[in-house]
Amino acid sequence: MLSNIRDHSMVVARVSETVLSKIANHSGCKNIPERELVIAGALLHDIAKTPCLHGNCDHALAGGEICERLDFPAVAEIVREHVRLSHFAGKRYKKGFFEAKEIIYYSDKRVVHDQIVSLVERLDYILERYGNNDPIRHRIIRENFSQCQDLEVWLCRAAGCSSSELLKDINILSYSSEQ
């Protein structure tokens, strides 16, 4: 894994951990994903990004396959769905139930390289980087981000804060230096 992708994954892990913590602390909900699964999924979400950089594979699917081969099926599902969720579960979100893959999907959309940004900033980056000036591709990307904006609303309700407050107090430190 290239160092910039590793750095990105570290920040996504910190964002994911913060979102998880805010949901748990606000709602007192016992039905939240395990912290270890969230961190593992966030750290590994781009496991296949480096070999797929030249466009010869879908890094989410390839990463999921790597995790499956290593017998980590729960992490494989997270990795496969970090770009696009296969199912948006609004009824479940309304009840404050979120899976690890949804937290990581959202968290990844809040990080450009190793910087936390708004969903609008991330959308602009994705359109420029991966949109290829293709109107169909732009539409698909925008639809995906619209879904992510809806998820953000539900996450913020569960956390009892606004989107700007959700990550306000985040402390970005390297996991390797802490553990």
N, C-alpha and C positions, 0 to 999 in steps of 0.2 A: 504494500500500500504506500503510495506516495505520501510524503510528510504533510503536504497541504490537505490531503484527503483525511489523513489521520487527525490533524488539527480540527478540521471541520467536524469529524465524528465526535471528538472530545467535547466540542461546544454543544453539539446536538444532544449528547448525553447529559450535560449539565442543564440544558433547557428542559429536557424530558424529566429529569429528576426534580427540577423546580416546579414544573406543572403538576407532577404527581404529588409532591409535598403540599402544594397549595390546595389541591382538591381534597386530599386527606385531612388536612388541618381545618379547612372551612366546613366541610360537610360532615366530618366525622365518619364518613362512609367506610365500612369495612370491606366493601366489594370493589376494591381498587386492585389493579395489577400488582404483582410482586415487584418490588424495587429491583431485585436482581435481574429479573427478566427485562424490565424496561431498560436498565443500564446496558445489559448484554446486547439487546436489540439495537439500541442507539449506537453503541460502539461498533457494531458489525454491519450496520445498515448499508454501508458503501463498500463492503468487503470485496466486491468484484468490480468496483469502479475503475481501478487502474488498468486491468487487462481489457476492459471494454471501452477505454477512452477513444480509440480510433474508430468507433462506430460499428465494430464487428459483432457486438452482442448487446443484449438488454441487461444492464448491470443489476437491476432488481431481480430478474429471473435467474441470472447466473449466480448471484449471491445466495438466493434461496436454495439453489441446487447444491452449492458448497455446504451450506448449513445442514441440509438434509443428509448429504453424504457423511457428514461428521456426526450424525444422529442428534441434531438439535432441531426437532420439528417446530417447536414454538418460536424459536428465533428465526427459522426459515420463513415462517408465515409473515413475521414482522418485516424481514428483509424484502420479501416479494412485494409487500404492499406499502412500502415507504414512499413510493412515488405516487401511487394511485390506490385508493382503497377499493376493494371489490364490492363493498356494501356500505352504504351510509345508513346508520341505525338511529335516526332521530328520536324514535320512541324510547330507545334505551338511553340515549344521551339525556333526554328530558328527565329521566329518573336518576341521573347522576352516575350511570354505569358506563365506564370507558375501558377499552382493552388496551394493552400495551401498544399494539400496532397503530392505534389511533393517536395516542400520545406522541409516538415517534414520527408518524406521518406529519402531524402538526408541527412538531419541533423542528423537523428537517426544513419545513417551509419557512421557518423564522430565522434561518441561518444561511448567509451567503459567505462562502469561504469560512472564516472563523469569526464573523461579525454577526451579532443579532440585529435583525432588521424587521421592519413591518412586513405584513403579507404583500402589500402593494409593491414595496421595494423588491421583494423576492420575485414577485410575478414579473416585474420589469426585467430583472436579470434573466429569468428563465426564458422569457420571450425573445430577448436579444441573443442569448447563448444557444438556445435549442429550437427557436421558432423557425429558423431557416427562411424567413420571409414568406412562409406558406400559410395562407389564410385558414386552411383547414386545421393545420397544426396549432395555430394561434387560438382557434375556437376551442379545441380540445384542452389546451393548457388553461385557458380562461375558465372553462367549465370546471376543471379540476380545482382551480383556486377558489372558485365560488363555493364549492363544496367545503373547502378548507376554511373559508371565512365563516360558513355556517357552523362548522365544528368549533371554531374559536369562540363563537357566541355561547355554545353549550359548555365548553370548558370554563369560560369566564364565569358563567352562572354557577357552575359547580364549585368554583374557587372563590366566589363572592367578590370579584373585582373586575375592573375593566381590562381590555386587552393591553393598554399601556401599562397598567399596574401589574399584570400577570408576571412579567419578567423583570420588573423594575429593580428588585433587590437581588438579582442573580449575581452570584460570585463566580466568575470564570477563573478556575484554577485547573491545572493539569491533574488528571486522575493519578498519573504515575507519581507525582510529587506528594500526593496525599496518602497513598496507600502503600 
